[in-house]
Amino acid sequence: MTDNHEYTTPEPGTLDWHRPLNDNFAKLDTDVEIRGPDADRSAYEPKAGAKYFATDTRRVYVGDGSSWSHVGDVAKLPGDVYVGSTEPADASEGDIWIQTE
């Protein structure tokens, strides 16, 4: 299904096709970042390898199977990031422009 995460897509007509799909769903719990307010972190199981990003405090936590450990903070850029082939018309100081062509 994907090269980066080794998810499985059963071939058409495969018997017990639900088994590899269930394995995929189990992997999603740790492969996909959980995002929400720092105060809501306790509502999520800290599965080993799971990541929680606190959108309000910009703190990053990683689960170890029993608790969330704070591993760092994500810096807030002073402006916005623009990606495109033309310079943004409404850019302001602190913005970053990534030219694609």
PyMOL commands that place a pseudoatom at each C-alpha (Angstrom):
pseudoatom trace, name=CA, resn=MET, resi=1, chain=A, elem=C, hetatm=0, pos=[0.000, 0.000, 0.000]
pseudoatom trace, name=CA, resn=THR, resi=2, chain=A, elem=C, hetatm=0, pos=[2.805, 2.409, 0.880]
pseudoatom trace, name=CA, resn=ASP, resi=3, chain=A, elem=C, hetatm=0, pos=[6.565, 2.153, 0.726]
pseudoatom trace, name=CA, resn=ASN, resi=4, chain=A, elem=C, hetatm=0, pos=[7.180, 4.405, 3.735]
pseudoatom trace, name=CA, resn=HIS, resi=5, chain=A, elem=C, hetatm=0, pos=[4.983, 2.595, 6.242]
pseudoatom trace, name=CA, resn=GLU, resi=6, chain=A, elem=C, hetatm=0, pos=[4.806, -0.940, 4.868]
pseudoatom trace, name=CA, resn=TYR, resi=7, chain=A, elem=C, hetatm=0, pos=[0.995, -1.065, 4.888]
pseudoatom trace, name=CA, resn=THR, resi=8, chain=A, elem=C, hetatm=0, pos=[-0.499, -3.992, 3.033]
pseudoatom trace, name=CA, resn=THR, resi=9, chain=A, elem=C, hetatm=0, pos=[-3.068, -4.006, 0.234]
pseudoatom trace, name=CA, resn=PRO, resi=10, chain=A, elem=C, hetatm=0, pos=[-4.539, -7.467, -0.337]
pseudoatom trace, name=CA, resn=GLU, resi=11, chain=A, elem=C, hetatm=0, pos=[-4.775, -8.621, -3.929]
pseudoatom trace, name=CA, resn=PRO, resi=12, chain=A, elem=C, hetatm=0, pos=[-8.326, -8.936, -5.326]
pseudoatom trace, name=CA, resn=GLY, resi=13, chain=A, elem=C, hetatm=0, pos=[-9.787, -12.317, -4.373]
pseudoatom trace, name=CA, resn=THR, resi=14, chain=A, elem=C, hetatm=0, pos=[-7.455, -12.835, -1.398]
pseudoatom trace, name=CA, resn=LEU, resi=15, chain=A, elem=C, hetatm=0, pos=[-8.916, -15.063, 1.321]
pseudoatom trace, name=CA, resn=ASP, resi=16, chain=A, elem=C, hetatm=0, pos=[-8.921, -13.528, 4.807]
pseudoatom trace, name=CA, resn=TRP, resi=17, chain=A, elem=C, hetatm=0, pos=[-8.262, -10.115, 3.255]
pseudoatom trace, name=CA, resn=HIS, resi=18, chain=A, elem=C, hetatm=0, pos=[-9.355, -8.465, 6.506]
pseudoatom trace, name=CA, resn=ARG, resi=19, chain=A, elem=C, hetatm=0, pos=[-6.255, -9.654, 8.402]
pseudoatom trace, name=CA, resn=PRO, resi=20, chain=A, elem=C, hetatm=0, pos=[-3.692, -7.455, 6.634]
pseudoatom trace, name=CA, resn=LEU, resi=21, chain=A, elem=C, hetatm=0, pos=[-6.119, -4.539, 6.788]
pseudoatom trace, name=CA, resn=ASN, resi=22, chain=A, elem=C, hetatm=0, pos=[-6.490, -5.006, 10.550]
pseudoatom trace, name=CA, resn=ASP, resi=23, chain=A, elem=C, hetatm=0, pos=[-2.683, -4.953, 10.821]
pseudoatom trace, name=CA, resn=ASN, resi=24, chain=A, elem=C, hetatm=0, pos=[-2.702, -1.649, 8.916]
pseudoatom trace, name=CA, resn=PHE, resi=25, chain=A, elem=C, hetatm=0, pos=[-5.206, -0.141, 11.344]
pseudoatom trace, name=CA, resn=ALA, resi=26, chain=A, elem=C, hetatm=0, pos=[-3.099, -1.225, 14.321]
pseudoatom trace, name=CA, resn=LYS, resi=27, chain=A, elem=C, hetatm=0, pos=[-0.052, 0.542, 12.809]
pseudoatom trace, name=CA, resn=LEU, resi=28, chain=A, elem=C, hetatm=0, pos=[-2.008, 3.774, 12.282]
pseudoatom trace, name=CA, resn=ASP, resi=29, chain=A, elem=C, hetatm=0, pos=[-2.215, 4.304, 16.051]
pseudoatom trace, name=CA, resn=THR, resi=30, chain=A, elem=C, hetatm=0, pos=[1.514, 4.976, 16.174]
pseudoatom trace, name=CA, resn=ASP, resi=31, chain=A, elem=C, hetatm=0, pos=[2.227, 6.076, 12.593]
pseudoatom trace, name=CA, resn=VAL, resi=32, chain=A, elem=C, hetatm=0, pos=[-0.150, 9.071, 12.587]
pseudoatom trace, name=CA, resn=GLU, resi=33, chain=A, elem=C, hetatm=0, pos=[0.582, 12.019, 14.879]
pseudoatom trace, name=CA, resn=ILE, resi=34, chain=A, elem=C, hetatm=0, pos=[-2.143, 12.910, 17.383]
pseudoatom trace, name=CA, resn=ARG, resi=35, chain=A, elem=C, hetatm=0, pos=[-2.821, 16.654, 17.543]
pseudoatom trace, name=CA, resn=GLY, resi=36, chain=A, elem=C, hetatm=0, pos=[-4.792, 18.638, 20.084]
pseudoatom trace, name=CA, resn=PRO, resi=37, chain=A, elem=C, hetatm=0, pos=[-4.569, 20.917, 23.114]
pseudoatom trace, name=CA, resn=ASP, resi=38, chain=A, elem=C, hetatm=0, pos=[-1.985, 19.965, 25.746]
pseudoatom trace, name=CA, resn=ALA, resi=39, chain=A, elem=C, hetatm=0, pos=[-4.771, 19.474, 28.303]
pseudoatom trace, name=CA, resn=ASP, resi=40, chain=A, elem=C, hetatm=0, pos=[-6.382, 16.756, 26.141]
pseudoatom trace, name=CA, resn=ARG, resi=41, chain=A, elem=C, hetatm=0, pos=[-3.244, 14.596, 25.950]
pseudoatom trace, name=CA, resn=SER, resi=42, chain=A, elem=C, hetatm=0, pos=[-4.399, 12.335, 28.801]
pseudoatom trace, name=CA, resn=ALA, resi=43, chain=A, elem=C, hetatm=0, pos=[-7.441, 11.325, 26.729]
pseudoatom trace, name=CA, resn=TYR, resi=44, chain=A, elem=C, hetatm=0, pos=[-5.133, 9.338, 24.421]
pseudoatom trace, name=CA, resn=GLU, resi=45, chain=A, elem=C, hetatm=0, pos=[-3.351, 6.092, 25.209]
pseudoatom trace, name=CA, resn=PRO, resi=46, chain=A, elem=C, hetatm=0, pos=[0.440, 6.650, 25.167]
pseudoatom trace, name=CA, resn=LYS, resi=47, chain=A, elem=C, hetatm=0, pos=[1.191, 3.653, 22.949]
pseudoatom trace, name=CA, resn=ALA, resi=48, chain=A, elem=C, hetatm=0, pos=[4.897, 2.937, 22.490]
pseudoatom trace, name=CA, resn=GLY, resi=49, chain=A, elem=C, hetatm=0, pos=[6.156, 5.107, 19.637]
pseudoatom trace, name=CA, resn=ALA, resi=50, chain=A, elem=C, hetatm=0, pos=[2.996, 7.233, 19.369]
pseudoatom trace, name=CA, resn=LYS, resi=51, chain=A, elem=C, hetatm=0, pos=[3.488, 11.004, 19.008]
pseudoatom trace, name=CA, resn=TYR, resi=52, chain=A, elem=C, hetatm=0, pos=[1.290, 13.766, 20.441]
pseudoatom trace, name=CA, resn=PHE, resi=53, chain=A, elem=C, hetatm=0, pos=[1.677, 17.366, 19.270]
pseudoatom trace, name=CA, resn=ALA, resi=54, chain=A, elem=C, hetatm=0, pos=[0.096, 19.936, 21.603]
pseudoatom trace, name=CA, resn=THR, resi=55, chain=A, elem=C, hetatm=0, pos=[-1.232, 22.567, 19.216]
pseudoatom trace, name=CA, resn=ASP, resi=56, chain=A, elem=C, hetatm=0, pos=[-1.579, 25.261, 21.884]
pseudoatom trace, name=CA, resn=THR, resi=57, chain=A, elem=C, hetatm=0, pos=[1.808, 24.930, 23.634]
pseudoatom trace, name=CA, resn=ARG, resi=58, chain=A, elem=C, hetatm=0, pos=[3.701, 23.478, 20.612]
pseudoatom trace, name=CA, resn=ARG, resi=59, chain=A, elem=C, hetatm=0, pos=[5.118, 20.751, 22.866]
pseudoatom trace, name=CA, resn=VAL, resi=60, chain=A, elem=C, hetatm=0, pos=[5.926, 17.305, 21.416]
pseudoatom trace, name=CA, resn=TYR, resi=61, chain=A, elem=C, hetatm=0, pos=[5.384, 14.126, 23.421]
pseudoatom trace, name=CA, resn=VAL, resi=62, chain=A, elem=C, hetatm=0, pos=[6.192, 10.480, 22.656]
pseudoatom trace, name=CA, resn=GLY, resi=63, chain=A, elem=C, hetatm=0, pos=[4.412, 7.543, 24.256]
pseudoatom trace, name=CA, resn=ASP, resi=64, chain=A, elem=C, hetatm=0, pos=[6.330, 4.707, 25.897]
pseudoatom trace, name=CA, resn=GLY, resi=65, chain=A, elem=C, hetatm=0, pos=[3.403, 2.357, 26.530]
pseudoatom trace, name=CA, resn=SER, resi=66, chain=A, elem=C, hetatm=0, pos=[2.486, 3.817, 29.917]
pseudoatom trace, name=CA, resn=SER, resi=67, chain=A, elem=C, hetatm=0, pos=[3.033, 7.594, 29.799]
pseudoatom trace, name=CA, resn=TRP, resi=68, chain=A, elem=C, hetatm=0, pos=[3.710, 10.561, 27.519]
pseudoatom trace, name=CA, resn=SER, resi=69, chain=A, elem=C, hetatm=0, pos=[7.240, 11.977, 27.686]
pseudoatom trace, name=CA, resn=HIS, resi=70, chain=A, elem=C, hetatm=0, pos=[7.967, 15.558, 26.653]
pseudoatom trace, name=CA, resn=VAL, resi=71, chain=A, elem=C, hetatm=0, pos=[10.725, 15.353, 24.032]
pseudoatom trace, name=CA, resn=GLY, resi=72, chain=A, elem=C, hetatm=0, pos=[10.865, 18.921, 22.725]
pseudoatom trace, name=CA, resn=ASP, resi=73, chain=A, elem=C, hetatm=0, pos=[9.106, 21.995, 21.449]
pseudoatom trace, name=CA, resn=VAL, resi=74, chain=A, elem=C, hetatm=0, pos=[8.375, 23.180, 17.920]
pseudoatom trace, name=CA, resn=ALA, resi=75, chain=A, elem=C, hetatm=0, pos=[9.366, 26.783, 17.275]
pseudoatom trace, name=CA, resn=LYS, resi=76, chain=A, elem=C, hetatm=0, pos=[6.784, 29.167, 15.872]
pseudoatom trace, name=CA, resn=LEU, resi=77, chain=A, elem=C, hetatm=0, pos=[7.923, 31.007, 12.777]
pseudoatom trace, name=CA, resn=PRO, resi=78, chain=A, elem=C, hetatm=0, pos=[7.465, 34.774, 12.909]
pseudoatom trace, name=CA, resn=GLY, resi=79, chain=A, elem=C, hetatm=0, pos=[5.343, 34.698, 9.744]
pseudoatom trace, name=CA, resn=ASP, resi=80, chain=A, elem=C, hetatm=0, pos=[3.783, 32.446, 7.143]
pseudoatom trace, name=CA, resn=VAL, resi=81, chain=A, elem=C, hetatm=0, pos=[5.387, 30.023, 4.695]
pseudoatom trace, name=CA, resn=TYR, resi=82, chain=A, elem=C, hetatm=0, pos=[4.468, 30.368, 1.009]
pseudoatom trace, name=CA, resn=VAL, resi=83, chain=A, elem=C, hetatm=0, pos=[5.341, 27.764, -1.621]
pseudoatom trace, name=CA, resn=GLY, resi=84, chain=A, elem=C, hetatm=0, pos=[4.823, 28.697, -5.259]
pseudoatom trace, name=CA, resn=SER, resi=85, chain=A, elem=C, hetatm=0, pos=[6.256, 29.869, -8.535]
pseudoatom trace, name=CA, resn=THR, resi=86, chain=A, elem=C, hetatm=0, pos=[5.355, 33.538, -7.981]
pseudoatom trace, name=CA, resn=GLU, resi=87, chain=A, elem=C, hetatm=0, pos=[6.117, 35.873, -5.109]
pseudoatom trace, name=CA, resn=PRO, resi=88, chain=A, elem=C, hetatm=0, pos=[3.150, 36.204, -2.725]
pseudoatom trace, name=CA, resn=ALA, resi=89, chain=A, elem=C, hetatm=0, pos=[1.244, 39.448, -3.190]
pseudoatom trace, name=CA, resn=ASP, resi=90, chain=A, elem=C, hetatm=0, pos=[0.417, 39.865, 0.501]
pseudoatom trace, name=CA, resn=ALA, resi=91, chain=A, elem=C, hetatm=0, pos=[3.751, 38.887, 2.082]
pseudoatom trace, name=CA, resn=SER, resi=92, chain=A, elem=C, hetatm=0, pos=[4.871, 40.616, 5.256]
pseudoatom trace, name=CA, resn=GLU, resi=93, chain=A, elem=C, hetatm=0, pos=[8.059, 40.772, 7.298]
pseudoatom trace, name=CA, resn=GLY, resi=94, chain=A, elem=C, hetatm=0, pos=[8.945, 37.371, 8.765]
pseudoatom trace, name=CA, resn=ASP, resi=95, chain=A, elem=C, hetatm=0, pos=[7.301, 35.373, 5.962]
pseudoatom trace, name=CA, resn=ILE, resi=96, chain=A, elem=C, hetatm=0, pos=[9.223, 32.695, 4.089]
pseudoatom trace, name=CA, resn=TRP, resi=97, chain=A, elem=C, hetatm=0, pos=[8.743, 32.177, 0.353]
pseudoatom trace, name=CA, resn=ILE, resi=98, chain=A, elem=C, hetatm=0, pos=[9.898, 28.951, -1.290]
pseudoatom trace, name=CA, resn=GLN, resi=99, chain=A, elem=C, hetatm=0, pos=[10.095, 29.373, -5.043]
pseudoatom trace, name=CA, resn=THR, resi=100, chain=A, elem=C, hetatm=0, pos=[9.202, 26.180, -6.925]
pseudoatom trace, name=CA, resn=GLU, resi=101, chain=A, elem=C, hetatm=0, pos=[10.365, 27.169, -10.414]
for i in range(1, 101): cmd.bond("trace and resi %d" % i, "trace and resi %d" % (i + 1))
show_as sticks, trace
zoom trace
